[in-house]
Structure formats: C-alpha cells, structure tokens
C-alpha cells in the first residue's frame, strides 16, 4: 500500500530536482554547442526549471504544514 503523504513528498522532491537539472544543465548545454543558441529557447528552459523548482518547494512545504 502506498502512503499518500510519502508519495506527495516524493513528487515534490522530484519536481525540485528536475528544476535544478534544467536550470544547471540547460545553459551549460548551449555553451558547448558550436552553433549559436536561441536566447528565447534558453530563457524558456531556465524559466521552466525555475517553475519546477518553485512547484516542488511549494509541494514540500505544504506537506510539512500537514504534520
């Protein structure tokens, strides 16, 4: 049986980790490509990563408040 609290916490942690990976490795990937990167696409990746991190932190903090 799956504990809903634990599953909720794991979703928050996973979203936060995905966001960190997008923010860190998205720009790093564009640096190592030879052609010039589209700044709009780079901004979208960073914004999406920040959004994932914010959602993960919000989910984790609401789980802490439930206890």
C-alpha positions in Angstrom: 0.0 0.0 0.0 1.3 3.4 -0.9 1.4 6.1 1.8 -0.2 9.2 0.2 2.0 11.5 2.3 5.2 9.9 1.3 4.1 9.9 -2.4 3.3 13.6 -2.2 6.7 14.3 -0.7 8.4 12.3 -3.4 6.6 14.2 -6.1 7.7 17.5 -4.6 11.3 16.3 -4.3 11.3 15.0 -7.9 9.9 18.3 -9.3 12.6 20.3 -7.4 15.3 18.0 -8.7 14.0 18.3 -12.3 14.0 22.1 -12.0 17.6 22.1 -10.7 18.8 19.9 -13.5 17.1 22.1 -16.1 18.5 25.4 -14.7 22.0 23.9 -14.4 22.4 21.9 -17.5 20.2 23.8 -20.0 22.6 26.8 -20.2 25.6 24.5 -19.9 24.5 22.5 -22.9 24.1 25.6 -25.0 27.7 26.7 -24.1 29.2 23.5 -25.5 27.3 23.6 -28.8 29.1 25.1 -31.8 26.1 27.0 -33.3 24.6 30.0 -31.5 21.7 29.1 -29.2 18.3 30.7 -29.5 18.0 33.1 -26.5 14.3 32.6 -26.4 14.6 28.8 -26.1 17.3 29.2 -23.4 15.1 31.6 -21.5 12.2 29.2 -21.7 14.3 26.3 -20.4 15.5 28.3 -17.4 12.0 29.7 -16.7 10.6 26.2 -16.9 13.3 24.9 -14.5 12.6 27.7 -12.0 8.9 26.9 -12.2 9.6 23.2 -11.5 11.7 24.2 -8.5 9.1 26.5 -7.2 6.3 23.9 -7.5 8.5 21.3 -5.8 9.3 23.6 -2.9 5.6 24.6 -2.5 4.5 20.9 -2.5 7.2 20.0 0.1 6.3 23.0 2.3 2.6 22.1 2.2 3.4 18.6 3.3 5.4 19.9 6.2 2.4 22.0 7.3 0.2 19.0 7.3 2.1 17.3 10.1 
